Amino acid sequence: MKKIVHVAVIILCLFLSILVSTSSQEMNFDREYVSLPPAETSYLSIATSDSFHPALASKAVVHSLESGSYIASLYALYPSGWEEVCQSPPVYGPGKIDLSMSCGVRDGYQGIRYSLFTRRAGENIWIQSIGVDGVGVYCLRAAAPPNIKEVTLEDHRDLGGMLVHVVLNSPGDDNHVSVRIYRDGQIVYEFAKTVSIPGEWAYSPCIDLYIDFGPLYLKRGGSYTIQVEMISHGRMVSRSITFERPEAVGWITVSVNNPYGALWRVYWSDDTLGTRSGAGSDIWSIRATSGVDFRAEILGNPTGYICSIYPSIATALPGDQLSFKIDCTPIPEKTVTYTTTTTRTETQTVERIVTATTYVTKTITETVTATIEKTTIASTVPMILSIAAIVIAIIVPIIFLMILRKKTGH
């Protein structure tokens, strides 16, 4: 009997492992009810180094939905506060992107944060974070299985919308967390993340793992249920919260800040489709009964500049103020050098350097070789004189010898 139970447990663990490994980490959502963030971290692995010089390393996969630049930063918590210890190079979306990095770190940190940013108009805008608290602290409590400590909602301070905060206590070294949102019993959003942490941090009741989802825009009112499910080494735990979102009717104020004179266009869709374009700054209002999706693009750049509009996609609710900003950078001026070489028959070489400024990105070197025949009379005179001198040098001695022979009678 014990053998049968043992085999059943192994089969169950294998089934759960296959379920985790094959579960989709694509974003499934209903556009009528939910709008997504610019990007979501779907996989994060954190590693530590026990060498003489302590270090942190992270490997992340990010689903980016909006075009633009993305970076990630690692922060360490010391008694004096949070410190940024390293930052990834920028990577451009949309699509799946890799945001991995490694860096040295001082001993004594008690927590870490991995934060995802998008870059807009020269500024880094925070999207979401994944963090671990309680590291480096000696824990007197016994090891405990992973569990969901809490699920909370928070308005996003920079992008608007709603963040879903999930806190795991005593996490395993490999944690698969999924969030599903239901509206009146119908699923409208589903996404999963996998977070791996060092083994020495796992199964400690003094360790908390924080995972953000979103920010998400819930575009319509109704009764919503958020279900969070965690799977770690065969253990499955779930937790749900329910809340009401009232229906809203009102105006959305939209503005475009365009100090450069770029040509832009903004589309939106709610009950009807709308569009507005211009070459300067603008402001207008839209009456809405639910969340409205917007898309913005640049149609034309001013001379000598290349421009972008931020955000390129957005969602706003009745009563919101949505601002688009256009940022332009000068096209770098490049110096082009032309080298012209002319070779003449008298082996004289003339070289000219011509410098011009133009909006191109490469240096062009042009070499021209030409043979020029001299046809003027002045150029033939030296040659005639040389031939005459040769003829005289040959004929004069012959004539002198003939005269000498006649005088001597020979």
TAVENDA-V699129 format. One record per backbone hydrogen bond with DSSP energy under -1.0 kcal/mol. NH is the residue of the N-H (numbers start at 1). CO is the residue of the C=O. E is the energy in kcal/mol with one decimal. If there is no record, write none. Layout:
NH:CO:E / NH:CO:E
This chain:
5:1:-2.3 / 6:2:-2.5 / 7:3:-2.4 / 8:4:-2.3 / 9:5:-2.3 / 10:6:-2.0 / 11:7:-2.5 / 12:8:-2.3 / 13:9:-2.4 / 14:10:-2.4 / 15:11:-2.4 / 16:12:-2.4 / 17:13:-2.4 / 18:14:-2.6 / 19:15:-2.4 / 20:16:-2.4 / 21:17:-2.7 / 22:18:-2.1 / 28:190:-2.4 / 30:188:-2.4 / 33:30:-1.7 / 34:30:-2.5 / 35:217:-1.8 / 40:63:-2.1 / 42:61:-2.5 / 43:61:-1.6 / 44:194:-2.3 / 45:59:-2.3 / 46:196:-2.3 / 47:57:-2.8 / 49:55:-1.7 / 56:103:-2.6 / 57:47:-2.3 / 58:101:-2.9 / 59:45:-2.1 / 61:43:-2.1 / 62:97:-2.7 / 63:40:-3.2 / 64:95:-2.4 / 65:38:-3.2 / 66:38:-1.5 / 68:93:-1.0 / 70:91:-2.8 / 71:117:-1.7 / 73:115:-2.1 / 74:86:-2.5 / 75:113:-2.5 / 76:83:-2.8 / 77:111:-2.8 / 78:81:-2.3 / 81:78:-2.0 / 83:76:-2.3 / 85:74:-2.7 / 86:74:-1.3 / 88:72:-2.9 / 91:70:-2.5 / 93:68:-2.5 / 95:64:-2.9 / 97:62:-2.5 / 99:60:-1.7 / 101:58:-2.3 / 103:56:-2.5 / 105:54:-2.2 / 110:77:-3.4 / 112:132:-2.2 / 113:75:-2.0 / 114:130:-3.3 / 115:73:-2.4 / 116:128:-2.8 / 117:71:-2.7 / 118:125:-2.5 / 119:69:-2.5 / 120:123:-2.9 / 123:120:-2.0 / 125:118:-3.6 / 127:116:-3.0 / 130:114:-2.3 / 131:210:-2.1 / 132:112:-2.1 / 133:208:-2.4 / 134:110:-1.7 / 135:110:-1.2 / 144:203:-1.3 / 147:169:-1.9 / 149:167:-2.5 / 150:167:-1.3 / 152:165:-2.1 / 154:163:-1.9 / 156:161:-2.1 / 162:216:-2.9 / 163:154:-3.7 / 164:213:-2.8 / 165:152:-2.9 / 166:211:-2.6 / 167:150:-2.4 / 168:209:-3.0 / 169:147:-2.4 / 170:207:-2.3 / 175:195:-2.3 / 176:231:-2.4 / 177:193:-3.2 / 178:229:-2.6 / 179:191:-2.8 / 180:227:-2.5 / 181:189:-2.4 / 182:225:-2.9 / 183:186:-3.2 / 184:223:-2.6 / 186:183:-2.1 / 188:181:-3.1 / 189:181:-1.2 / 190:28:-2.4 / 191:179:-1.8 / 193:177:-3.2 / 194:42:-2.1 / 195:175:-2.8 / 196:44:-2.7 / 197:173:-1.5 / 201:198:-1.6 / 203:171:-3.0 / 207:204:-2.0 / 208:133:-1.9 / 209:168:-3.1 / 210:131:-3.1 / 211:166:-2.7 / 212:129:-1.5 / 213:164:-1.8 / 216:162:-2.9 / 217:35:-2.1 / 219:33:-2.8 / 222:245:-3.0 / 224:243:-2.9 / 225:182:-2.4 / 226:241:-3.0 / 227:180:-3.2 / 228:239:-3.4 / 229:178:-2.4 / 230:237:-3.4 / 231:176:-2.5 / 232:235:-2.3 / 235:232:-1.7 / 237:230:-2.5 / 239:228:-2.5 / 241:226:-2.0 / 243:224:-2.6 / 245:222:-3.0 / 250:288:-2.5 / 252:286:-3.0 / 253:320:-2.1 / 254:284:-3.4 / 255:322:-2.2 / 256:282:-3.0 / 257:324:-2.9 / 263:300:-2.3 / 264:278:-2.7 / 265:297:-2.1 / 266:276:-3.2 / 267:295:-3.3 / 268:274:-2.2 / 269:293:-1.7 / 270:272:-2.3 / 274:268:-2.5 / 276:266:-2.0 / 278:264:-1.7 / 282:256:-1.9 / 284:254:-2.7 / 286:252:-2.4 / 288:250:-3.4 / 291:219:-2.5 / 292:316:-3.0 / 293:269:-1.5 / 294:314:-3.4 / 295:267:-2.2 / 296:312:-2.6 / 297:265:-2.2 / 299:263:-3.2 / 300:263:-1.7 / 305:302:-2.1 / 306:329:-2.0 / 308:327:-2.2 / 310:325:-2.7 / 314:294:-2.0 / 316:292:-2.2 / 319:251:-2.1 / 320:317:-2.6 / 322:253:-3.2 / 324:255:-3.0 / 325:310:-2.9 / 326:257:-2.5 / 327:308:-2.5 / 329:306:-2.2 / 331:304:-2.7 / 334:358:-1.4 / 336:356:-2.1 / 338:354:-2.1 / 340:352:-1.8 / 342:350:-1.8 / 344:348:-1.8 / 347:344:-1.7 / 350:342:-1.7 / 352:340:-1.8 / 354:338:-1.9 / 356:336:-1.7 / 358:334:-1.6 / 360:358:-1.4 / 380:377:-1.1 / 381:377:-1.3 / 384:380:-1.8 / 385:381:-2.3 / 386:382:-1.7 / 387:383:-1.8 / 388:384:-2.4 / 389:385:-2.1 / 390:386:-1.6 / 391:387:-2.3 / 392:388:-2.6 / 393:389:-2.1 / 394:390:-1.2 / 395:391:-2.6 / 396:392:-2.0 / 399:395:-2.2 / 400:396:-2.2 / 401:397:-1.9 / 402:398:-1.9 / 403:399:-2.0 / 404:400:-1.7 / 405:401:-1.8 / 406:402:-1.6 / 407:403:-1.5 / 408:404:-1.2 / 410:405:-1.6
